[in-house]
Amino acid sequence: MENLPRELFDITFFLTINQGELRKSIPEDIDLITLQKGREDMSSNKFIRTLQLIKRSLILAFYRNNPKILYRKIIKKDFDLEIAPTYAEFENILSSPLQSRKIAWFHTDVSYDPNEKRVLSRINALKKFDWVIFGSKQTRDVIKDLYQIEYPKSSVIYNSIKIDEVKIKASEFPVNYDNHPVFSSMGRLHSRKKLSHFDEGTQKTFR
């Protein structure tokens, strides 16, 4: 969203749940619509928070099953393009009542998912979009290799890297390059990223 040219796009960002550390990074010049508040904004009382979560689930389920009401009461806008930024939003975008072009943004390596039914559901949903953007060529190729499915209406757009921000974060902790080998990797601690531990003693740092 930070890099999309404002002279070409009038951007509205719809969050079903206003939750997570990146919500503070949403550009201020973007029109933000939220459906339900996140855990951060809920009660610290466990019982009350449980009730709030149940209520939130019911509201989300209602609007998921009634997209026309969602657009009429909450979104209240018309769009030329609607983009699903992750597979979790495929169903919501495809069920939109608007006569918009539907675009899927997919950056998940399906070879790491052992649930074949879930994988097939996602990659078949991609066929229903007007255009698919893959986060890497490998992400698209692995679907072809494993399932013989191709997407002629697609392109590859790599995730942007905030170089200046990376340089600042790189100076937050010392690294002794006299010790070898030194491994450096960027990504969250997740098996998909091949990052599984943080061994401070041997100076093998995975962040």
Disulfide bonds with the S-S distance in Angstrom:
none
